[in-house]
Amino acid sequence: MEKNDNQIQGILAFITTNKDRYLGGDPLCLFAKDAEELKEIANAIAEVFLADLFYLKDGDCLIIKK
């Protein structure tokens, strides 16, 4: 079976700066103190796992593996 490069294999993490949207659980959910810390955490995780970043309109970030 061939791998579809556009298909998402899974969400690795969700990062937010809003305590009301921090839920914990699976996938990993992280709370950042501000937008700068959010970007630093997101970039580090994406680099280690060779994953893609997707920033939501509200400033939250999903890290997905394709």
Backbone bond lengths (Angstrom), bond angles and torsions (degrees), N, CA, C in turn:
res aa  C-N    CA-C-N  psi(-1)  N-CA   C-N-CA  omega(-1)  CA-C   N-CA-C  phi
1 M - - - 1.446 - - 1.527 108.82 -
2 E 1.322 117.28 132.64 1.454 121.88 -179.18 1.523 110.76 -85.79
3 K 1.310 115.45 146.27 1.460 121.59 178.02 1.527 109.30 -79.52
4 N 1.318 116.64 134.69 1.453 122.31 175.17 1.527 107.43 -91.60
5 D 1.338 118.29 112.01 1.456 122.59 -175.33 1.521 113.56 -64.86
6 N 1.312 118.66 -18.14 1.463 121.05 -179.47 1.519 113.08 -94.45
7 Q 1.312 117.48 -5.25 1.451 121.23 -177.46 1.528 110.49 -86.87
8 I 1.309 116.84 132.27 1.460 121.53 179.00 1.525 109.18 -77.53
9 Q 1.343 116.19 127.69 1.452 120.96 177.02 1.525 111.20 -82.34
10 G 1.322 115.92 -29.63 1.451 118.38 177.92 1.513 112.65 171.04
11 I 1.321 114.43 163.43 1.458 121.12 174.24 1.517 106.87 -92.29
12 L 1.338 116.29 121.97 1.455 120.67 -179.41 1.523 111.91 -85.23
13 A 1.334 117.00 -36.95 1.458 119.74 -177.64 1.522 111.30 -159.19
14 F 1.311 114.24 155.11 1.462 123.82 173.01 1.519 106.04 -124.82
15 I 1.342 117.41 128.27 1.458 121.41 -178.30 1.518 108.25 -124.75
16 T 1.327 116.44 134.45 1.453 121.82 -178.23 1.522 110.52 -140.77
17 T 1.329 115.77 160.71 1.460 121.77 172.45 1.530 110.30 -109.51
18 N 1.324 116.67 2.73 1.455 122.35 -177.22 1.529 109.59 -105.90
19 K 1.326 116.76 114.64 1.476 120.90 -178.01 1.529 112.45 -60.18
20 D 1.328 117.59 -27.02 1.467 120.71 179.62 1.523 112.32 -71.54
21 R 1.323 118.24 -21.74 1.465 120.97 179.68 1.525 112.46 -100.12
22 Y 1.325 117.10 -3.83 1.464 120.48 178.39 1.523 108.55 -80.06
23 L 1.328 116.16 114.93 1.463 120.50 -175.70 1.525 113.61 -112.96
24 G 1.323 118.23 -24.31 1.466 120.74 -175.19 1.515 110.17 74.40
25 G 1.318 116.01 -179.38 1.459 120.04 176.42 1.510 113.33 97.36
26 D 1.328 114.91 -151.45 1.455 121.89 -175.96 1.525 107.92 -115.88
27 P 1.306 120.59 121.67 1.465 128.05 7.81 1.533 111.56 -74.68
28 L 1.309 114.80 173.53 1.450 121.56 177.86 1.522 109.63 -52.87
29 C 1.318 117.58 131.09 1.463 122.60 179.18 1.520 107.47 -122.95
30 L 1.332 115.97 122.75 1.456 121.09 -176.60 1.520 110.56 -118.33
31 F 1.329 115.73 146.68 1.456 122.24 176.65 1.521 108.05 -109.68
32 A 1.327 117.03 122.40 1.459 122.50 178.36 1.528 108.84 -104.53
33 K 1.336 116.47 148.00 1.470 119.53 -177.05 1.530 112.93 -72.47
34 D 1.348 116.74 -26.91 1.464 120.33 179.31 1.529 109.51 -158.68
35 A 1.343 115.81 176.32 1.469 121.19 -176.68 1.524 112.13 -62.44
36 E 1.315 116.95 -35.73 1.472 120.71 179.50 1.528 110.94 -64.13
37 E 1.319 116.97 -46.25 1.467 120.23 178.42 1.525 110.85 -65.18
38 L 1.324 116.72 -37.90 1.457 121.02 177.74 1.531 110.34 -57.14
39 K 1.325 116.49 -47.39 1.466 120.71 -178.78 1.530 111.56 -65.46
40 E 1.319 117.37 -39.14 1.468 121.11 178.87 1.521 111.23 -63.51
41 I 1.336 116.47 -46.47 1.467 121.24 179.31 1.527 110.12 -63.76
42 A 1.324 116.15 -47.69 1.463 121.04 -177.76 1.529 111.32 -60.42
43 N 1.307 117.62 -45.86 1.467 121.01 -179.63 1.528 111.56 -63.57
44 A 1.320 117.07 -40.68 1.464 120.23 -179.73 1.526 111.20 -64.84
45 I 1.323 117.06 -46.14 1.471 120.58 -179.88 1.531 110.40 -64.57
46 A 1.318 117.18 -45.15 1.467 120.75 -179.42 1.518 111.51 -61.75
47 E 1.321 117.20 -39.16 1.461 120.60 179.74 1.529 111.41 -65.69
48 V 1.302 116.88 -44.65 1.470 121.05 -178.23 1.525 111.35 -63.96
49 F 1.323 117.01 -41.56 1.463 121.09 -175.93 1.528 113.65 -97.01
50 L 1.347 117.23 6.13 1.462 121.44 -178.03 1.525 110.65 51.26
51 A 1.324 114.39 48.72 1.459 121.22 -174.68 1.533 110.06 -111.33
52 D 1.320 115.26 171.30 1.458 122.64 -179.90 1.530 110.36 -103.26
53 L 1.331 115.34 146.70 1.457 122.00 176.53 1.512 109.34 -100.64
54 F 1.315 116.31 140.04 1.457 121.64 175.21 1.517 107.22 -133.13
55 Y 1.336 116.90 110.99 1.464 121.89 179.32 1.521 109.56 -89.11
56 L 1.312 116.15 126.81 1.454 122.08 178.53 1.528 110.06 -82.90
57 K 1.315 117.30 161.10 1.465 121.83 -178.11 1.528 112.45 -59.59
58 D 1.316 117.48 -28.19 1.464 121.00 -178.59 1.531 113.02 -84.17
59 G 1.354 117.16 1.67 1.451 121.25 178.07 1.514 114.59 97.30
60 D 1.319 117.19 -10.55 1.462 120.85 176.86 1.523 109.76 -71.24
61 C 1.312 116.19 165.53 1.465 120.53 -177.65 1.524 110.66 -134.67
62 L 1.323 115.60 134.66 1.462 122.24 171.52 1.531 107.33 -107.17
63 I 1.305 116.23 138.95 1.453 121.38 173.45 1.520 105.57 -111.81
64 I 1.337 115.35 118.14 1.459 120.40 -174.68 1.523 110.57 -120.23
65 K 1.316 114.90 149.94 1.463 121.76 177.05 1.515 108.44 -109.99
66 K 1.333 114.49 126.97 1.471 120.18 177.58 1.499 109.96 -106.77
